[in-house]
Amino acid sequence: MVAVIVIALSLFLAFIRGGQLNRLKNVELRLPYLAIMSFALDFLLYHHLNYIPSWALFIIFIVKYALLFIFIFFNTKHKHMKIIGMGVLMNFLVILFNGGAMPVSRRALEIPSLAKQVEMIQSGVLSNYTLMTDKTPLWILADIIYIPWPKEQFISIGDIIIMLGIFLFIQHTILAD
């Protein structure tokens, strides 16, 4: 949800700064199907976690990020793609070092609106997330930043850097001469 707001805000700000939204259709991205396949795998993971064995989840995780990294690599001519790539790398590393699951701040236990998600994490239904412990590797890259609006959630530094890169990419593209 936060990403949607960032994209909408970037589009709006670029528009009121005199940008032309139709410039987005002229962006040349190489191998866009790799990013689409990566997001499709993410959707598959999120909606079918209960039916996929843990060993297969880890393979899907690696493939998903490999597709995304290849897409980013082939599109680094867009300077803001490097920023997006840094955020993706941060998320990849913390998930990799935590067995394929993104650690979430234990503060989530204190937030009533997150009770259902926390229960699903603890029971293993959301196996692509795990609650942090004192021994969580790379905890600084985990979902530790609390966002109270529009929907209470925790995001990572990597998420923020990805959103910054997307914001700047849209600004640059729409305002380019």
Number of C-alpha atoms within 10 A of each C-alpha: 9 16 15 10 12 16 18 14 13 19 20 14 16 21 15 9 12 10 20 16 16 10 14 16 9 9 11 11 14 15 14 14 13 19 20 15 15 21 16 13 18 16 12 13 20 14 11 12 17 13 10 13 9 15 9 10 18 17 11 19 20 15 15 22 21 16 20 22 19 14 22 25 14 14 18 16 12 16 13 19 21 17 22 24 21 17 22 20 17 21 21 23 17 24 22 17 14 20 14 23 22 25 27 26 20 15 14 20 16 10 13 10 13 17 13 11 16 23 13 15 19 14 10 14 17 20 19 21 22 25 19 19 12 6 7 16 17 15 20 15 23 29 26 20 18 14 12 10 9 9 11 14 20 18 18 24 18 25 23 17 18 25 21 20 21 20 22 20 20 23 22 17 20 25 17 10 8
